[in-house]
Amino acid sequence: MRFLINRFKINITLGVAIIALSIMAIYWHQQMHILYEESKKIEKKNQQIIAMQKQLLTEQSQKISGKEIKEKALEYLKMKTPKNIKQITL
């Protein structure tokens, strides 16, 4: 009789432990899913930021043209424009 009571207590304890671990596993899985979704949202935002940055860089590089470089050279480096230009016909 005493052996049956101890065995019954062990079985109940193991059953409660299994149920508790199952509930915890479900909760952990849910938390991992939420974390995965948040990381995907952040990755998408990061990709958008990188795309905008690339677009701004290309716009900036397009603004700096040969004319602006020539003007800067004339202004800052005190270069002079050529007075005699020879054209070679082919």
Backbone as a chain_set.jsonl record, in Angstrom:
{"seq": "MRFLINRFKINITLGVAIIALSIMAIYWHQQMHILYEESKKIEKKNQQIIAMQKQLLTEQSQKISGKEIKEKALEYLKMKTPKNIKQITL", "coords": {"N": [[0.819, -1.184, 0.0], [1.882, 1.21, 0.824], [3.897, 1.494, -1.022], [2.404, 1.866, -3.346], [1.273, 4.383, -2.85], [3.524, 6.038, -2.794], [4.381, 5.65, -5.407], [2.19, 6.681, -6.772], [2.352, 9.394, -5.993], [4.78, 10.093, -7.185], [4.137, 9.724, -9.887], [2.14, 11.682, -10.208], [3.635, 13.978, -9.658], [5.509, 13.867, -11.756], [3.735, 14.1, -13.916], [2.654, 16.687, -13.483], [5.022, 18.134, -13.775], [5.626, 17.607, -16.456], [3.423, 18.804, -17.721], [3.845, 21.476, -16.916], [6.341, 22.015, -18.134], [5.55, 21.7, -20.795], [3.752, 23.835, -21.112], [5.537, 25.939, -20.675], [7.232, 25.541, -22.873], [5.508, 26.116, -24.994], [5.039, 28.826, -24.465], [7.66, 29.855, -24.739], [8.068, 29.299, -27.434], [6.168, 30.997, -28.571], [7.21, 33.481, -27.777], [9.645, 33.461, -29.2], [8.639, 33.517, -31.792], [7.433, 36.058, -31.837], [9.726, 37.616, -31.474], [11.076, 36.957, -33.831], [9.346, 38.077, -35.755], [9.579, 40.804, -35.076], [12.299, 41.202, -35.625], [12.278, 40.834, -38.381], [10.732, 43.043, -39.168], [12.439, 45.126, -38.384], [14.639, 44.578, -39.977], [13.521, 45.042, -42.495], [12.993, 47.805, -42.298], [15.613, 48.688, -42.075], [16.628, 47.977, -44.585], [15.119, 49.74, -46.144], [16.133, 52.184, -45.253], [18.786, 51.963, -46.078], [18.379, 51.889, -48.842], [17.323, 54.453, -49.27], [19.512, 55.974, -48.486], [21.4, 55.244, -50.43], [20.107, 56.3, -52.65], [20.171, 59.039, -52.043], [22.936, 59.427, -52.088], [23.518, 58.94, -54.798], [22.066, 61.022, -55.968], [23.443, 63.204, -54.923], [25.975, 62.825, -56.052], [25.339, 63.189, -58.7], [24.746, 65.864, -58.724], [27.174, 67.079, -58.393], [28.896, 68.096, -60.874], [30.935, 68.266, -63.87], [31.098, 70.976, -64.434], [30.777, 72.259, -61.948], [33.056, 71.347, -60.681], [34.973, 72.555, -62.238], [34.42, 75.248, -61.692], [35.058, 75.329, -58.968], [37.769, 74.784, -59.133], [38.644, 77.052, -60.471], [37.993, 78.998, -58.6], [39.028, 78.252, -55.969], [41.632, 77.223, -56.41], [42.706, 79.137, -57.948], [43.034, 78.909, -60.669], [43.463, 79.577, -64.157], [41.423, 80.2, -66.981], [41.916, 78.759, -70.192], [43.26, 80.814, -72.79], [43.92, 80.681, -75.481], [42.653, 78.451, -77.63], [43.186, 75.636, -79.411], [41.888, 74.013, -82.159], [41.655, 70.812, -83.417], [41.109, 69.358, -86.399], [39.742, 66.435, -87.648]], "CA": [[0.0, 0.0, 0.0], [2.776, 2.365, 0.923], [4.591, 1.558, -2.304], [1.457, 2.428, -4.306], [1.115, 5.808, -2.553], [4.739, 6.717, -3.271], [4.371, 5.585, -6.869], [1.152, 7.616, -7.177], [2.891, 10.741, -5.812], [5.814, 10.295, -8.212], [3.452, 9.875, -11.171], [1.492, 13.002, -10.216], [4.705, 14.973, -9.753], [6.015, 13.832, -13.125], [2.677, 14.63, -14.785], [2.627, 18.149, -13.311], [6.26, 18.665, -14.365], [5.492, 17.535, -17.923], [2.465, 19.845, -18.117], [4.503, 22.774, -16.733], [7.34, 22.159, -19.199], [4.836, 21.883, -22.06], [3.266, 25.219, -21.131], [6.706, 26.794, -20.851], [7.704, 25.39, -24.251], [4.581, 26.876, -25.837], [5.316, 30.24, -24.204], [8.957, 30.174, -25.354], [7.88, 29.3, -28.882], [5.449, 32.228, -28.891], [8.157, 34.593, -27.634], [10.583, 33.382, -30.317], [7.913, 33.954, -32.977], [7.321, 37.515, -31.729], [11.069, 38.149, -31.713], [11.339, 36.781, -35.258], [8.561, 39.077, -36.474], [10.191, 42.112, -34.83], [13.567, 41.278, -36.353], [11.945, 41.009, -39.799], [10.324, 44.44, -39.343], [13.63, 45.962, -38.262], [15.446, 44.329, -41.176], [12.856, 45.729, -43.599], [13.27, 49.234, -42.121], [17.031, 48.885, -42.361], [16.768, 47.931, -46.038], [14.569, 50.982, -46.664], [17.085, 53.248, -44.928], [19.946, 51.789, -46.96], [17.963, 52.29, -50.188], [17.234, 55.914, -49.284], [20.879, 56.493, -48.412], [21.998, 55.071, -51.756], [19.464, 57.254, -53.551], [20.724, 60.359, -51.736], [24.318, 59.477, -52.559], [23.535, 59.085, -56.254], [21.623, 62.379, -56.28], [24.532, 64.124, -54.593], [27.047, 62.676, -57.037], [24.871, 63.769, -59.948], [24.797, 67.319, -58.59], [28.559, 67.512, -58.594], [29.206, 67.82, -62.279], [32.211, 68.819, -64.316], [31.031, 72.433, -64.361], [31.039, 72.659, -60.566], [34.466, 71.07, -60.397], [35.729, 73.608, -62.924], [34.233, 76.48, -60.928], [35.846, 75.213, -57.74], [39.185, 74.902, -59.495], [38.911, 78.459, -60.766], [37.835, 79.821, -57.402], [39.911, 77.899, -54.854], [43.015, 76.998, -56.828], [43.099, 80.316, -58.728], [43.439, 78.499, -62.007], [42.984, 80.474, -65.2], [40.87, 79.523, -68.149], [42.826, 78.908, -71.329], [42.877, 81.904, -73.691], [44.049, 80.196, -76.837], [42.21, 77.051, -77.763], [43.436, 75.135, -80.76], [41.023, 72.896, -82.529], [42.254, 69.895, -84.385], [40.068, 68.704, -87.188], [40.123, 65.086, -88.098]], "C": [[0.869, 1.257, 0.0], [3.533, 2.576, -0.39], [3.696, 2.189, -3.366], [1.272, 3.925, -4.092], [2.338, 6.581, -3.053], [4.775, 6.756, -4.799], [3.341, 6.567, -7.433], [1.649, 9.06, -7.069], [3.943, 11.068, -6.879], [5.162, 10.515, -9.581], [2.762, 11.235, -11.271], [2.539, 14.102, -10.366], [5.274, 15.022, -11.169], [4.99, 14.402, -14.108], [2.594, 16.149, -14.709], [3.868, 18.767, -13.933], [6.166, 18.669, -15.887], [4.532, 18.61, -18.423], [3.106, 21.23, -18.003], [5.542, 23.019, -17.824], [6.688, 22.364, -20.563], [4.319, 23.316, -22.19], [4.428, 26.189, -21.341], [7.243, 26.719, -22.275], [6.809, 26.158, -25.216], [4.848, 28.374, -25.685], [6.628, 30.663, -24.86], [8.843, 30.232, -26.875], [7.169, 30.586, -29.332], [6.38, 33.439, -28.808], [9.167, 34.609, -28.779], [9.908, 33.844, -31.61], [7.764, 35.483, -32.977], [8.67, 38.168, -32.013], [11.441, 38.053, -33.186], [10.601, 37.838, -36.076], [9.165, 40.469, -36.299], [11.508, 42.253, -35.585], [13.327, 41.451, -37.847], [11.524, 42.452, -40.082], [11.533, 45.367, -39.31], [14.518, 45.795, -39.485], [14.844, 45.045, -42.389], [13.096, 47.232, -43.513], [14.715, 49.55, -42.474], [17.278, 48.882, -43.87], [16.227, 49.213, -46.677], [15.528, 52.144, -46.423], [18.3, 53.169, -45.843], [19.593, 52.226, -48.379], [17.868, 53.808, -50.296], [18.617, 56.548, -49.26], [21.575, 56.376, -49.766], [21.409, 56.073, -52.748], [20.014, 58.661, -53.309], [22.159, 60.491, -52.219], [24.39, 59.637, -54.073], [23.068, 60.474, -56.668], [22.732, 63.393, -56.012], [25.654, 64.028, -55.627], [26.631, 63.233, -58.392], [24.932, 65.295, -59.905], [26.202, 67.852, -58.823], [28.936, 67.122, -60.012], [30.559, 68.42, -62.623], [32.24, 70.333, -64.22], [31.352, 72.919, -62.953], [32.489, 72.418, -60.193], [35.336, 72.142, -61.036], [35.623, 74.925, -62.157], [35.036, 76.458, -59.628], [37.325, 75.37, -58.032], [39.542, 76.355, -59.777], [38.9, 79.305, -59.501], [38.894, 79.514, -56.342], [41.378, 77.794, -55.262], [43.56, 78.151, -57.663], [43.639, 79.929, -60.096], [42.826, 79.455, -63.02], [42.433, 79.647, -66.352], [41.813, 79.726, -69.327], [42.303, 80.0, -72.29], [42.935, 81.462, -75.146], [43.675, 78.721, -76.884], [42.42, 76.662, -79.228], [42.528, 73.956, -81.025], [41.717, 72.075, -83.603], [41.119, 69.201, -85.123], [40.577, 67.358, -87.671], [39.569, 64.763, -89.431]], "O": [[0.615, 2.22, -0.724], [3.772, 3.711, -0.804], [4.172, 2.962, -4.198], [1.128, 4.667, -5.064], [2.205, 7.644, -3.659], [5.151, 7.762, -5.4], [3.589, 7.21, -8.453], [1.393, 9.866, -7.964], [3.984, 12.18, -7.405], [5.583, 11.386, -10.342], [2.803, 11.87, -12.326], [2.339, 15.051, -11.123], [5.495, 16.103, -11.714], [5.361, 15.116, -15.04], [2.478, 16.824, -15.732], [3.778, 19.823, -14.559], [6.583, 19.63, -16.534], [4.797, 19.256, -19.437], [2.933, 22.066, -18.889], [5.612, 24.117, -18.377], [7.204, 23.112, -21.394], [4.434, 23.932, -23.25], [4.309, 27.149, -22.101], [7.665, 27.735, -22.827], [7.302, 26.782, -26.155], [4.879, 29.103, -26.676], [6.693, 31.728, -25.475], [9.437, 31.093, -27.523], [7.53, 31.182, -30.347], [6.341, 34.317, -29.67], [9.508, 35.682, -29.277], [10.546, 34.496, -32.437], [7.951, 36.123, -34.012], [8.735, 39.173, -32.722], [12.055, 38.969, -33.732], [11.176, 38.428, -36.99], [9.255, 41.231, -37.261], [11.797, 43.319, -36.129], [14.093, 42.144, -38.515], [11.905, 43.024, -41.103], [11.636, 46.288, -40.12], [15.087, 46.77, -39.976], [15.576, 45.591, -43.214], [13.37, 47.874, -44.527], [14.998, 50.57, -43.103], [18.053, 49.696, -44.375], [16.805, 49.718, -47.639], [15.712, 52.992, -47.297], [18.787, 54.191, -46.326], [20.405, 52.861, -49.052], [18.285, 54.387, -51.299], [18.861, 57.545, -49.938], [22.261, 57.303, -50.198], [22.126, 56.625, -53.583], [20.291, 59.391, -54.261], [22.556, 61.549, -52.706], [25.228, 60.383, -54.579], [23.607, 61.05, -57.613], [22.929, 64.327, -56.789], [26.218, 65.046, -56.028], [27.478, 63.7, -59.154], [25.146, 65.941, -60.931], [26.39, 68.935, -59.379], [29.251, 65.967, -60.299], [31.234, 69.004, -61.775], [33.291, 70.917, -63.953], [32.107, 73.875, -62.778], [33.082, 73.21, -59.462], [36.32, 72.585, -60.444], [36.616, 75.633, -61.992], [35.625, 77.468, -59.242], [38.051, 76.012, -57.272], [40.603, 76.833, -59.376], [39.708, 80.223, -59.354], [39.581, 80.421, -55.871], [42.263, 78.234, -54.527], [44.731, 78.149, -58.043], [44.576, 80.541, -60.609], [41.79, 80.068, -62.76], [42.912, 78.553, -66.65], [42.446, 80.776, -69.434], [41.107, 80.1, -72.563], [42.08, 81.839, -75.947], [44.309, 77.873, -76.255], [41.89, 77.292, -80.143], [42.42, 73.031, -80.221], [42.282, 72.604, -84.561], [40.278, 68.539, -84.516], [41.738, 67.215, -88.054], [39.798, 63.669, -89.946]]}, "num_chains": 1, "name": "protein.A"}
